[in-house]
Amino acid sequence: MTSNSEAVLQGAETGERQQTSLRRGTIGVLGIMFFVFSAQAPLTGIAGATSLAFGLGSGAGAPGAYVLVGLIILVFAVGFVAMSRKVDTHGGFYAYVSAALGRPMGGGAASLAVLTYVSVQAGMYGLYGASFSTLLASLGIEIPWWLIVLATVALVHFMGTRNIEFGTRVLAALVGLELMIALAFGFKVLCNGGGPEGLNFMGSFAPDVVAAGAPGVAIVFAVASMYGFESTAIYSTEAKDPRRTVARATYFSVFAITVFFAFMTWMITSYYGASEVQGAALTALGSGDSTSFVFNALVNTLGPWAGLVGQVLLLTSLLAGVMALHNSVNRYFHSLALHGTLPAALAQTNRHLAPSAAALVQSSVTLLLVAPFAILGLDPVLTLFSWGGGVSVAALLLVYSLTSLAVIVYFRRNRQERRVWQTILAPSLALILLVGLLALVFENFSQLTGGGQGTTVGVLLAIVPLCFVLGVSLEVFQARSSRRKAVGND
């Protein structure tokens, strides 16, 4: 295996020396946080998921569900950060799980991570294409959603082959705009003292309110909206002072995401009133346009301009999301190629020190995932977006659980770290809580995937363990191949 420090791979047949190094020491805490917020697409989470969390979940208690999920993720982050100071985290979950449970399990974790990012990215492309096509149709321009997606994949591919600093600046601009309009609404409602029932803090965060209705559904959609902080580890090679930067970016991201969603959903509750918010969400869901639940509130609070601007910013939110996810998958492919799990050619970087070979494969995979939905004429929101989101949440919670187990095993085996909370208690508590969340996802998977039929739900759920097995098998095959080569050389 060629190490990162060597920065080159020797061509097997041509003798060429291929560059494989990434651009080191170029992004700090804020830069990584912009990648996290972009992948997590805050305006998409607010406009796309909150109507489901309010309408099908615990109604006015939905903000409390976001706080609960945020606290669980924060507990998980304790062990995640502690281990990031001990291992090279460039490989993301692969590095964590491999260091404790062995490379085959690490390969399974990496496959789950790639499945998470690829499936949610494909789903976001579906929503992006449909939303863009609808917006253009309102202006008298008819363009099919899949053609818009095709053009956007090309744009995202181009961006993914530029240097990381350029990508950070673009994402900062896009994320900044979507946060501005969301927070403008939130703070105006706050300054106005709420809506018909006031701010009513306990009407959203009291334990009995959070537990009312179907809290499991609200929690599942809270998970679907808030993932993405774990990508901090993927950029460790390109970070300034990686050990410190990854830790700070992780904690800041978890805190910021939790506060943002809790505050925004509380302000939405305050705007409608705790007793009316669930009915308003169900009305929006029944209309076929779930985003009207949020956009109507924006227009009535900020003025008519907020409707069109909000729709445009939803598109830029989705664009920023697919760009950040594209970068995450690229770096997984790059790391796995350096470790020998994937073909060495995927480790190649270009003159911008970007993983260009991995970017090409990632863009091709995206097109292969989107193509069947376009060819069969399926609704990209009801199928591609819903199914991709459901699969990604299930896969991510499973890999979170594996990582918590890996943290426990790693520190039990390497006893030089004596902080019990960071190394044993927090990871153990996180493992229990994450398994509980995973059980909720399985229980509510039909709603998470848009109310699909039993066969569809079964197939989508089966993808997750099959992908894990595939990752383990690739590692086992690679290890056996390496041993045979070693024996042959002897």
N, C-alpha and C positions, 0 to 999 in steps of 0.2 A: 504494500500500500504506500502511496506517496503522501507525505504529510503536507499540511497547509504551509508550513514554513519553507518548504522547498519551492513552492509556487510554480512548478512546471511539471508536465508529464512527458515522458519520452514516448514518441510515436512508435508503435509496434512495428510498422512496416516501412514508413517513410523516413524515420529517423528525425522527424521534425520535433522541435521543442515547443510544446504548446503551453501557453500561459494559463494558469488556473487560479491565480491570486485575486482576491477581491480588494476593493479600495479600503485600506485600513485607516482607522482613526479619523473618520470624516463626519460622523454623526454623534450628537450628544443626546441628553435625556429628552429634550423637546423634540428633536428630530425623530427619535424612536416613537415617542408618544403620538406624533402625527401619523406614523404608519399604523399604530394601534387604533387610533380613532378612525382612520380611513377604512381599515378592514372591518371595523365594527359599524361604520356608516350610521352615525347617530340620528340624522334626520329620517333615514329609511326605517330605523328601529322605532322611532316615535310615530311616524305617519303610517308605517306598514303593520306594526305588531300591536300597538296599544289598544286599538279597537277590539282585537281578539282577547287581549288580556282583561280588559274591562267587561266586554260583552259576554264572553264565555267563561270567564274566571270568577274572581271574587268582587267584581264591581268596584265600588269606591275603595276597596282594600288593595287594589292592584299596586299602588305606590309602595305599600308595605312589602309586597312580594318582591319588588325590585331591590329593596333594602336587604331582605332576607337572603336573596341570591348573592348580592354583593358581599355580604358578611361571610357566606360560605366560600366564595372565591378568595376573599382576603385571607381566610384561614389556610386555604390551599396555597396561596402565594408565600406564606411563611416558609414552608419546607422547600418550595420551588426556588425561592431566593437563596436560602441557606445552601442548597446544593449547587446553585449557579456559581458560588464562590469557590467550589472545589473541583469542578469539571469544566472542560471546554464545551460551551453550550452552543457552538455554531450549528451543530446538528439538531438543535431544538430537542424535541421529545426523544429522538433517536439517541442523543448523547446521554440524557438523563437515565433512560431505561436500560440502555446497554451497559452503563457504568455499574449498575446494581444487579440487573437480572440477566445479563448476557446479551450478545449481539442478536441472536434470533428473536428474542422478545423486543429488543430495540428496533429490529426491522419491522416487527408487527406494529409497534407504536408509531414508527415513521409512516407506515402505510395508512394507518388511521388518520394521522395528521394531514397527509396529502389528500386523503378522501374528504376530510373536513373542509379544507380550503378549496379543493376543486369543485366539490358539489355545491357549496354555498356560492362560489363564484359563478358557476353555471346558472344557478337560480337567480342571482342578481342580474345576470345578463338578460334572463327572461323578463324580469320586471322592468329593467331598463329599456329593452327593445319595445315592449308593449306600451310603456308610459310615453316614450319618445314618439312612437307611431301615433298614439292618441292625440298628443299635443300638436303634432304636425297636421293631423286630420282636422283639428279644430281651426286650423289656419288655411284649410283647403288643399293641403299637400298630402297625397296618399303614397306612403312608402311602407312596405311590409316590415314587420318587426325584425325578422331574421336578417334582412339586408342591413338594417341599422346595426345589429349585433356584429355582423361580419365586418363592417367598417370600423367598429369600435374595437374589436379584437386586434385588428391591424394597428390601430393607434396605441392600444395598451402594450402590444408587443414592441413597438418602436420605443415607447417610454421605458420599458423594462430592459432595453439594451443600452440605455444612456447611463451616465454615472449616477450614483446614489444621491449625491447632493442635489442634482437637478430634479430628481423624483421627489425629494423631500420638499423642495420649494413649491412644486406644483400641488402636492397634497396639502401643504400648509394653507395655500390660498383657497382650495376647494373646501377643506374642512372648516376653515375660518368663516367662510360665507354661510354655510349651513348652520353653524353654531350661532352666528349672529341673529338670524331670523328666529330660530327656536328660542334663544334666550331673551330676545326682544319681546316676544309674546309672554314668556314666563314672568319676566320682571314687571311688565305692564299689568298683568293680572295681580301680581303680588302687591304692587304699589296701589292698585285700585281696591285692595282689600278683599279680593276674590270676587265671586259672582253672587248669585241669589242667596246662597247660604254662607257667605263669607269664606274665610280660608279653612276653617274647620280642620285643624291638624289631626285631632284624634279621630275624625271621621275617615281618615285614610290610613293611619298608622297604629291605631289601637289593636291589640292582639285579636280580640273577638271579631273585629271588622276584617282583618287580613284572613282569618280562618273561615269567614262566611262564604257561602256559595260553593264554588269549585276552586279552592285555592291551588290545587295541583295544576290546573290549566293555566292560571295566572303565573305560577312559578315557572312552568315549562316555557311560556312565551317570554318571560323575563330572562331566562337562560339564553333563548334564541336571540335576544336583542343585545346581550351584554358580553358575548364571548369576544376574544381577539387579543386580550392583554398578553397572552402567553407568547405571542410573536416577538416580544422583546428579546427573548433569548436567541432568536434566529439571526439577529443583526449584531451579535457580539463581536464577530470578526471585524466589522466595519465601524464599531463604536469606539469613542474616545474613552480610555480607561474602562475596559469592558466589565470588570468585576463590579465596580461601583455604579457604572451607568446602567447596566441591566437591572441591578437591584432597585435603584431609584426609579427607573422608568416603569418597572413592574408595579411597585407600590403606588406611585403617582397615578398610573393608568387605572388600576383597580379603584382607587379612591375617586378619581375624577369621573369615571364611567358610572359608578354607583350614585354619586351625588347628582350628576346630570339627569339620569333617568328617574331617580326618586323625586327630584325637584320638578321636572317637566310633567311627570304623571300626576303629581300633587296639584300643580297649577291647572292641568286639564280637568281634574276632579273639581277644583275650586271654581273653574269657569262654568261648568255645567251644574254643579251642586252635587253633593254626595248622594242624594236620593234620586237624582235624575241621570247621572253619568252612565250607568249601565244601560238604561233605556236608549240613550242617545247613541251609544256604541252599537247596540243591536239594530237600531234603525239604519245606521250607516252600513252595517254588514248586510242587512236585508236589501239595501238599494243596489248592491253589486259594486259599490265604490267605497271600500272601507276607509280610504284615505280622507274622505269627506268629513269623518269624525274629527280629525285634527285640522284640516284645511278650512273648514267652516269656522272653527274657533279662531284660527289665525286671521281670516278675513274680517270677522266681526270685531276682533280686538284691535288689529293694526290698520285695517282699511282694505278697500278692494284690490289695491296693488299687491297685497300679500298673497292672493290666490295664484296669479300667474308666476310671481317670483318664487313662491313656494314650490310650484310644480317644476320650475326650471332647476331650483336647488335640490329637489329630490333626484333629478337626473344627475346633477354634479355629485351628489352624495353617493349614488350608485356607481358613477364613474370612478370616484376616488376609492370606493370599496374594491372594485375589481382590479384596480391598479395595485393596491396594497396586497391583495391576495395573490395576484400574479407574482409579485416580488417574493412573497413568502414561499410559494411553491418552487420558484426558481432556486431559492437557496436550499431548500430541502433536496432537490435533485442534485444540486452542486455538491452538497455535503455527502450524500449517499454515493455519488460517483467517486469522490476522494477516498471514501472508505472501501471502495471496491464492490459495493452492493449493486450499483447500476454501472452501465458502460462508462469507461474512463472518459470518453469523448464529451460526456455531459458536464464534466468539470471545467471545460474550456471557457475562458473569459476573453472579452474583446479588448480593444484599445482603451475603452472607458473603464476597464476592470469590472465589467458587469457580466453575469453568467449568461452569455448570449446563446450558447448551445442549449442550456436548460430552458431558456425562454422560448426557443423555437418548439421544443417538445411540449412545453406547457400550453402554448397557443394552439398547437395541433390537437392536444387532448380536449381543450375547451371546445373547439369546433366539432370534434367527434361527439361530444356530449350534447351539444345544442342541435346538431343536424337532424337527428330522428324526430324531434319535436316540430321542427320546421317542415320536414318532408311529410309527416303524418298530419300536419295541420292542427296540432294540439294547441290548446290555450296556454300561452307561455307563463301566465300567472298562476292559473289553477293547477297546472302540472309541474312545469320546470321549476318555478320559484318555490312552490309549496313542497314538492318532493325533495328538491335539493336542500332546502332549509331543514327539513326533518331529519334527513340522513346525516347532515353535518352536525346537528346537535347531539344525536345519539353517539356518533363516532367521537366527538370531542369529549363528552363526559366519560366515555370509556377510557380514552387516553389520559385524561386527567386522573382517573382512578388508578391506572397503571403507574403513572408518575408518582402519585402519593405513596403507593406501595414501594416503588423504587427508592424514594427518599428514605423511608423507614429502613429498608434492607441495607442501603448504602451506609447509613450512619451507624447501624448496628455492627456492620462489618469493619468500619473505619472509626474507631472510638476516640480519635484525637479531638473531635468536636464534642464538648461537654454540655452544651446548652440543650437541656431536655425539651423545653417548649418547641424550639425550632426543629429539632431532629427526631423527636418521638411523638410528643403529645399533639402538636398541631397537625403533622402529617396523618396521624392515626385518626384524629377527629375529622379531618378533611376527607379521608378515605370513606369513613362511615357516612358522612353527609353526601358525598358525591355518588355513592352507590344508591342512596335514597333518592337523589335527584334522577339518577338513571332509571330507577324503577318507575318514577313519575312519568318520565319521557315514554317508556314502553307502555304504560297504562293509558297515556293520552296521545299516543302516536297518531291515531286517526285524525284527531283535531289539529295536531301540529302539521300534518301533511294535507290539510284542506278537506278533511272528511272523506278520505279515500276508502274504497271497498276493501274487504278482508284480504283478497288475493294481492292487491296492490300494496297494502300495508305489510303483508308478509314478505313480499319480494324486496321491498325497500329495507326492511329490518334485516333481512338475510345478507344484504350487501355488506353490512358492517363486520360481522364475524368472518365472512369470506375474505374481505380485504385484509383483515388481521392475519388470517392463515396464509394468505399470499405473501405478505411481508415476511413472516417467519420462514416460509419455504424458500424465498429468495436468499435469505441470509444463510440458511442451512446449505443450500446448493452452492453458494459462493464459497463457504468455508470448506466444503468437500472438494470443490474444484481447486482451491488454493493448496490443499494438502496433497492432491494428486500431482499438481505441478511441482511441489516441493520434492516429492518422492522421485519424480521423473528427472529433476535436475541433479539429484544425488546419484 
